[in-house]
Amino acid sequence: MNIYYLTQQYGNFASGVGTYSTNLINAAAEQGHRVTVICPKEEKREFLGSGVRIIEVDRKKWDPSHGNWFTLSFQFLFVLKKAMKGERIDIIHFTDARECFFWKIIKKEANIPTIGTMHDYIFMEAEHNPFFYKKIYNDWLKRWLYYNFVSRVEMKSLNSLDCIIAVSDYIKKRLVVSYSIKAEKIEVIYNGISLNAKKDKMIGEKKNFILIIGNNLQGKGIITLFKAFVLIKNKYPNLKIKIIGRDINQKYLEKIAEEMGIIREVSFLGRQSNEYVLAEMKKAFAYIMPSEREGFGIVFLEAMSCGIPVVGGNVGGTKELIKDGKNGFLVKPRDFMDLASKISILYEDDELRDKIVKKGFETAQNYSIRKMIHKTMKIYLSFS
């Protein structure tokens, strides 16, 4: 098949969308399909697939949408129109479904099956009350305006797709309830990871830092983690927090950590390579991300496969992945006292910690890239 992928991120694992897109695109090329990727220019791409053709567009710095997705969706449209004049395209896949916003303009004349993947539901559950966001974000008013705007945009644009891939059952339910999209139009395909670890290396001595990764750290529950850490830092004086990711509000978070008296125990490491992230995961005491909302959380799988226990928010797709007390722990968003208790249990109960690590590793083995690719290709073939 001649497949066109449209994506914000290709060739890096800086986010869940980047990991998904890169794995999917490279696998499609390896299977012999003709693959073209339309994406924004990047300074560096670490994981390019053999035979993948890349068409780059410029990011518009004035675009305030996250990842510049709004203007990118407009630029994607022009590249597609030009491509359709010169060749027959069998499948168009938006690896972040909301970027299909302008596709409906040429959908009828194009007559090409279009697929989009939904990785989150944060905009589907946009709160009309602005003070809800004040509990979580320092830039709460801007978030309220933006989230409610995107919610309306998504509702209109997603209906132009022929099929939507949801990365969890929860996202599928939200698409049906919030956007009135027909259930038969939605397929659930969980994200997959590379399974290279060996089980005999999974259990080891406890390390001295908690790891969290993300670009929207307040939404990932970083303040809750800070508050929990304050409660236990004297009990475990060697324990630290390492944060990987690029957050626009980092200065604010540094200020909060300083006010809480934990700035010396918190390291903001910025965006790092995939090799660096995996190396840190293998050394961490635990991966903790008590998110407010989480579509799936591929990073939990990666942590499980690296042999460390995970703690996530009792929300969305995370509940489908983590079974509380068995392969990890779940905590209610913003419940820092419960989070502090769970960290203490992991630190003090070696037997339970080892059981959770083993179960987590077993869980990760069920989510392979191969399985994800196979199910996605079945969807492509259903349109041929």
Secondary structure, DSSP 8 states (H G I E B T S, - for coil): -EEEEE-S--S--SSHHHHHHHHHHHHHHHTT-EEEEEEE--S--S---TT-EEEEE---TT--SGGGHHHHHHHHHHHHHHHHHHS---EEEESSGGGGTTGGGTHHHH---EEEEE---TTTT--S-HHHHHTT-TTHHHHHHHHHHHHHHHHHHHTT-SEEEESSHHHHHHHHHHH---GGGEEE----B-----GGGS-----SEEEEE-SSTTTTTHHHHHHHHHHHTTTSTT-EEEEES--TTHHHHHHHHHHTT-GGGEEE--S--HHHHHHHHHH-SEEEE--S--S--HHHHHHHHTT--EEEESSTTHHHH--BTTTBEEE-TT-HHHHHHHHHHHHH-HHHHHHHHHHHHHHHTT-BHHHHHHHHHHHHHHT-
